Amino acid sequence: MPQAHKVAFALWVFWLKSRHKKQMVRLHSNLVEAVVQSLLKIFAEHQYADKVVEQTLKSDSRWGARDRAFVAENIYEMVRWWRLLWAVYGQAPDLTAEQLHQLFGVHWLLKGHTLPDKPIYQSLSQTDWNARRAAITRRADLVSIPDWLDELGQAEIGQTWGQEIAAMNSEAPVVLRANSLKISLEKLKQELENQGILTEKTTLAPDALLLTKRQNIANSQAYRDGFFEVQDLASQQVAPFLRLKAGMTVIDACAGAGGKTLHIGALMQNKGKITALDVEPRKLDELKRRARRAGLDNIHTFPIGKGQIIQQLRGTADRLLLDVPCSGLGVLRRNPDAKWKLSPDFLDNIRRTQQHIIQEYATMLKPNGMMVYATCSILPSENERQVQTFLENNPQFELLESRRLSPAFDSTDGFFMAALQRKKK
Ligand SMILES: C[S@@+](CC[C@H](N)C(=O)[O-])C[C@H]1O[C@@H](n2cnc3c(N)ncnc32)[C@H](O)[C@@H]1O
């Protein structure tokens, strides 16, 4: 069996075993209906899975924590294994509620549970679904991705693509970043423990804590106090890559809602000047709210609009972060629906945007300034090759260091970061 298939198979067996003890879980039809209706929104109406899950969980205030976990977990699992489930079921996807109830039945049986004796599930009882699952051999079915993506990944990444993409089907841990401006890692760990939230330290990032059990932390006092943010281990490596010093002038040019801006602010001890830019003003509004909670008051936000701001900021930054829009192929563990929404055309466009951003925005650096180009993708065409093209066109820059991270080899999200220095004149 090729390595990728072994990894995919091992993940599947682990997933089955970890759920084996729950064999007698009772199925509540209103919860299954919520899963099916959510899948329709995601696949028929092309809505984002995280938004659909959020809305669905808000839709019934009578649901307890276990009901909510059931709904969220099953939506994500069915989105993640969508292609494999249809392959086992033996049909092309059919987006009707009736077929999705059947598909849920197959999913439930494959998880090792039994189905209630209801007419809707009757036709499923005669088939050995595990045997049908074991007979599937094509990688794109096994790791549950579209054919075009499997071909592209193989062409770009080669030998390790199978392992990379298989590992994207595991569930990502929840990682917190202690806000060093307000609290030490030790104190945060203790504070969370006092609030019933257990965490573990990791050697992979100095401010990181891993949640030992999935639970709602956004309601915790520690979160409201701005003691931590949720941020993956890979993402936590980006701001330190900028080699920041307190007092510097920093531009975060694709700041979004500010995940990395807040980290930059904490590393600079709230000293110096941070300018956060983005093309979407509503994300910057969210950034401002988060900055207030985090205790940062040196962040100024500007929407990019037609780009005049880039001109105005020419030659002003000691450090520049370009956390560019990307395919998101590195974060499929968290956003499994992205693999069904991506297309070759979208990828072509996003690569053009990335090259535009790095070429145009690099002008904001001072001579001798340093920038980091980062993506949450594992594709060389969004990463190393973009940097290479930029360096060919801009001999006044040199590459200092680059790093790739992936779920398969680093147990983090898939990320790429490259540190580039603008040479002195
Ligand atoms: C990967 S996300 C950034 C995530 C953010 N840095 C964080 O850590 O939370 C990329 C961001 O780039 C923004 N973007 C898209 N096109 C852009 C452009 N031409 N210039 C600047 N930002 C852009 C998107 O709105 C999005 O917020």
The ligand as an SDF file (V2000), in Angstrom:
LIG
                    3D

 27 29  0  0  0  0  0  0  0  0999 V2000
   -4.5570   35.2900    5.1440 C   0  0  0  0  0  0  0  0  0  0  0  0
   -5.6430   36.5700    5.3820 S   0  0  0  0  0  0  0  0  0  0  0  0
   -4.8780   37.5010    6.6390 C   0  0  0  0  0  0  0  0  0  0  0  0
   -5.0570   36.9430    8.0140 C   0  0  0  0  0  0  0  0  0  0  0  0
   -4.5390   37.8750    9.0950 C   0  0  0  0  0  0  0  0  0  0  0  0
   -3.2060   38.3710    8.8140 N   0  0  0  0  0  0  0  0  0  0  0  0
   -4.5360   37.1880   10.4420 C   0  0  0  0  0  0  0  0  0  0  0  0
   -3.4800   36.8140   10.9460 O   0  0  0  0  0  0  0  0  0  0  0  0
   -5.6130   37.0490   10.9960 O   0  0  0  0  0  0  0  0  0  0  0  0
   -5.3720   37.5790    3.9990 C   0  0  0  0  0  0  0  0  0  0  0  0
   -6.0300   38.9370    4.0840 C   0  0  0  0  0  0  0  0  0  0  0  0
   -5.6600   39.6630    2.9100 O   0  0  0  0  0  0  0  0  0  0  0  0
   -6.7210   40.5200    2.5830 C   0  0  0  0  0  0  0  0  0  0  0  0
   -6.5200   40.9430    1.1850 N   0  0  0  0  0  0  0  0  0  0  0  0
   -7.0100   40.4240    0.0370 C   0  0  0  0  0  0  0  0  0  0  0  0
   -6.5540   41.1120   -1.0220 N   0  0  0  0  0  0  0  0  0  0  0  0
   -5.7500   42.0870   -0.5380 C   0  0  0  0  0  0  0  0  0  0  0  0
   -4.9920   43.1340   -1.1300 C   0  0  0  0  0  0  0  0  0  0  0  0
   -4.9620   43.3170   -2.4470 N   0  0  0  0  0  0  0  0  0  0  0  0
   -4.2900   43.9430   -0.3110 N   0  0  0  0  0  0  0  0  0  0  0  0
   -4.3040   43.7790    1.0270 C   0  0  0  0  0  0  0  0  0  0  0  0
   -5.0210   42.8130    1.6360 N   0  0  0  0  0  0  0  0  0  0  0  0
   -5.7210   41.9890    0.8660 C   0  0  0  0  0  0  0  0  0  0  0  0
   -7.9530   39.7200    2.8780 C   0  0  0  0  0  0  0  0  0  0  0  0
   -9.0620   40.5440    3.1050 O   0  0  0  0  0  0  0  0  0  0  0  0
   -7.5300   38.9430    4.1180 C   0  0  0  0  0  0  0  0  0  0  0  0
   -7.9480   39.5930    5.2800 O   0  0  0  0  0  0  0  0  0  0  0  0
  1  2  1  0
  2  3  1  0
  2 10  1  0
  3  4  1  0
  4  5  1  0
  5  6  1  0
  5  7  1  0
  7  8  2  0
  7  9  1  0
 10 11  1  0
 11 12  1  0
 11 26  1  0
 12 13  1  0
 13 14  1  0
 13 24  1  0
 14 15  1  0
 14 23  1  0
 15 16  2  0
 16 17  1  0
 17 18  1  0
 17 23  2  0
 18 19  1  0
 18 20  2  0
 20 21  1  0
 21 22  2  0
 22 23  1  0
 24 25  1  0
 24 26  1  0
 26 27  1  0
M  CHG  2   2   1   9  -1
M  END
$$$$
